[in-house]
Amino acid sequence: MRRSILALAFVLGASSLAAQGPPPGMRGPGPGPGPDDWGRNFFPPELVMQHQSEIGLQESQRATLTSAIQQAQGKFMDGQWKLSAESEKMGRLLQGTQVDEAQVLEEVDRILALEREIKKAQISLMVRIKNTLTAAQQAKLAEIRNRKE
């Protein structure tokens, strides 16, 4: 039961992060295949969880994924708290009629560094998920994802 609650909490957190878009530097500047397409090579945790029977997920794989998700969740939560605090600081810096540009730019650097770390943890989790799945499981998930589109 506790695992289910943690998994649900992670899915909600991961969905929130996914809604933020691809990590910085993963947006391609022009048409055609590029960094935007990287996401097509990953399988979100919620997709794996929703179709675990269909893809034949083994207990050992489930344990590996649960551990990776729990570790990532801690990083995501910590990062979100820090990001929220820094965003509050930025709001205060911008309230006056005159704004200290140097302070604002320093705060932007802190915010961007936190966002980068969150996105890096997100990509790390996605790689771990992919590496845990067999080629056949990945093919089945890709087929499931394509059916939904």
N, C-alpha and C positions, 0 to 999 in steps of 0.2 A: 504494500500500500504506500509506504514511504517513497519507494522508487517511482511509483506512478505519479505521486504528487511532485517530486523533484523533476521528473521528465516533463510534466505539464508546465511547471514553472519555467523550465528551460525553453520549451516550445514558445511560450508567450514572450519570453525575453528575446529569443532568436528571431521570432517574427517581427518584433519591434526593431531589432537591428537590421533585418532584411529590408524593412520598409524604408530605412535610411538610404538605401541604394548601395551600389557597389563601392568597395573601398577606394579611397583617393588613389589616383593613378591608374585605375582600372577602366576608365572611360576612354574609349578611343576617339581621336580627334576627327576622323573622317569616316567615309562609308566603307563597307566591306568588313570582313572578319577582323577582329581585333580584341583587345582586352575585355570588351563587354561580353564577348562570347565565352569567357572563362567560366562563368557561372553555370553554363550548360554542362560542364564536366563534373559538377558537384551534385550531391544529393542531400537536400535539407533533412535535418533529423526528423522532422514531422512526417516527411514522405516515407522514410525508412520505418518509423514506428507504425504508421497507418497501414503499411503493407508488409509487415514482418512475416506473417504466415505465408503470404503469397510468394515472397522471395525466398522462403526457406531459411530465415535467419536462425542460426544456431545459438544455443544458450551461451557458449563462450563468446560469440560475437556480440550478443546482447550485453553481456557483462562488460566487455571492452568498450562498447559504445556508451553504456551508462556511466562508466568511470570517466570517459573523455568528456561527456556532456556535463557531469557534475563539476569537473575541474574548470571547464570553460565557463560555466554559470557563475562560479566564484569570481573569475576574472571580469566577466561582463558586468556583474553587479557592482564590484569595486570601481570599475571604470565609469559606470553610469553615475555613481554617487559623486566621484571626483569631477566628472564633466558637469554635473548639475551645479556643484559648488562654484566651479570656474565660470559657468554661464551667469550665475548670480553676480559674481564679481564684475563681469563684463557689463552687465546691466547697470550696476552702480557707477562704473567708470563713464558710461555714456549718458548719464542723466543730466549732467550740468549743461549750461549754455556754452561753455568752453570745455573742450575735451583735451586731455594730455595725450597726444598722439603716441609718444614713446610707451606710455603705460598701456594704452590700448593694443599696440602692436605686440608688446610682451605678453599680454593676456591672450591675444590671438595665437601666438606661438604655443602657449600652454594648452589651449583648447585643441589646436590641431594635433599636438603631440598625443593628447589623450584619445582623440578620435582615431588616430593612426594605430595606437596600441589596441583599441577595441576591435578595429577592423582586422588587425593582424591576428588577434586571438580567434576571431570569427573564421578567417581563412584557415588557420591551423586546425580548428575543429573540423572544418569541411574536408580537409586533406585526410585527417585521421579517420573520418567516417568512410571516405572512399577507399582508403587503404585497408580497412577492416572487411569490406565487402569483396566477394569473389567477382570475377569477370561476368559470370552468369547472373549474379544478383544485380550487378550494375546494369547489365543489358535489360533485365526485366524492369528495373526501376525507370530506366530511360524510356522504355516502351509505355509504362504506366503514365509517366509524365507527359509523353507525347499525345496519349489518348485524351488527356485532360485539357490540352491546349486547343 
